[in-house]
Amino acid sequence: MIARNLGRVRVAVLDDYQHVALSYSYWSELPADIVVEPIHEHVADVGELAARLAPYDVVVATRERTALPRELLERLPNLRLIVTAGMANASIDTAAAAERGVTVCGTASVGTSTVELTWALVLAVLRGIPSAEATLRRGEWQAGSLPGGDLAGATLGVLGLGRIGARVAAVGQAFGMRVVAWSQNLTAERAAEVGVDLASSKEELLASADVVTLHLRLSNRTRGLLGAPELALMKPTAYLVNTSRGPLIDERALIDAMTHGRLAGLGLDVYGSEPLPAGHPLIDLPNTVLTPHLGYVSRRTFDVFFRDMVADIAAFHAGAPVRVIS
């Protein structure tokens, strides 16, 4: 049961950037003594964040927008429950939470929204849509626009063939692309099940693909998976898209490759530091389409997240936690 603070249970919803959290009706299902308070701005400083969250019994994290490390958890005396969107959140120190008697619960998730954004980025960068639209709005008709690339007959390289990667591969096939896949644990059986070719190595995939897209979990094994040597293997006519996690790619090497024209285009939804700082070198790179980590930001996904978040809080409040993450 959540400890009560002056007769109320206070719930902080972190990083409600778009002011949408309370627009979902599920919150009204909670008991009247549970007060939900969204925090709209991102608070990066640990000291400031600790001061903001100190009165709260429950913290709701929207994916990995805000890290909840040991240093922070040790400064939150009232915290009893953390609820995260999804069933995995690498930015929460679950061991530190367990030591302090803080329960961590998750939610179901919808992978299709990330699949769709992946292809939005592929098409936007391949066809130069942002720059073409900008010239049109300036009253210029196809001014400076180069012919766009083609997907039919091209090779799609998928790094990671899990739930999301497999769906991305299926869309590539629908476009008439040859699809090759690779990951450290990918088997020939799994590739055959999805109907794609298994690359013999990461290097082979990078050298052969016209479009490379990443769909891997961030771990010690995958951090920096694409560095300068790997990027150098890609064709200068190839496009790279990442909707998974920023640190999968060495950002300095990526900036260098794009600056010197060693890749045809880049689509990014994720970054090493989020929110992306103003004036970051990525912002001014040519042939680049950037989105602010929108892969999971869709109405359907948020509906699932907030539905389960409310259920998690209600179950914990009743003394029977669900979807506990150890």
Stockholm file with secondary structure:
# STOCKHOLM 1.0

chainA/1-326         MIARNLGRVRVAVLDDYQHVALSYSYWSELPADIVVEPIHEHVADVGELAARLAPYDVVVATRERTALPRELLERLPNLRLIVTAGMANASIDTAAAAERGVTVCGTASVGTSTVELTWALVLAVLRGIPSAEATLRRGEWQAGSLPGGDLAGATLGVLGLGRIGARVAAVGQAFGMRVVAWSQNLTAERAAEVGVDLASSKEELLASADVVTLHLRLSNRTRGLLGAPELALMKPTAYLVNTSRGPLIDERALIDAMTHGRLAGLGLDVYGSEPLPAGHPLIDLPNTVLTPHLGYVSRRTFDVFFRDMVADIAAFHAGAPVRVIS
#=GR chainA/1-326 SS CCCCBTTBEEEEETTCTTSCGGGSGGGGGSCTTEEEEECCSCCCCHHHHHHHHTTCSEEEECTTSSCBCHHHHTTCTTCCEEEESSSCCTTBCHHHHHHTTCEEECCCCCCHHHHHHHHHHHHHHHTTHHHHHHHHHTTCSSTTCCCCCCCTTCEEEEECCSHHHHHHHHHHHHTTCEEEEECTTCCHHHHHHHTCEECSSHHHHHHHCSEEEECCCCCTTTTTCBCHHHHHHSCTTCEEEECSCGGGBCHHHHHHHHHTTCSSEEEESCCSSSSCCTTCGGGGCTTEEECSSCTTCSHHHHHHHHHHHHHHHHHHHTTCCCSBCC
#=GC SS_cons         CCCCBTTBEEEEETTCTTSCGGGSGGGGGSCTTEEEEECCSCCCCHHHHHHHHTTCSEEEECTTSSCBCHHHHTTCTTCCEEEESSSCCTTBCHHHHHHTTCEEECCCCCCHHHHHHHHHHHHHHHTTHHHHHHHHHTTCSSTTCCCCCCCTTCEEEEECCSHHHHHHHHHHHHTTCEEEEECTTCCHHHHHHHTCEECSSHHHHHHHCSEEEECCCCCTTTTTCBCHHHHHHSCTTCEEEECSCGGGBCHHHHHHHHHTTCSSEEEESCCSSSSCCTTCGGGGCTTEEECSSCTTCSHHHHHHHHHHHHHHHHHHHTTCCCSBCC
//
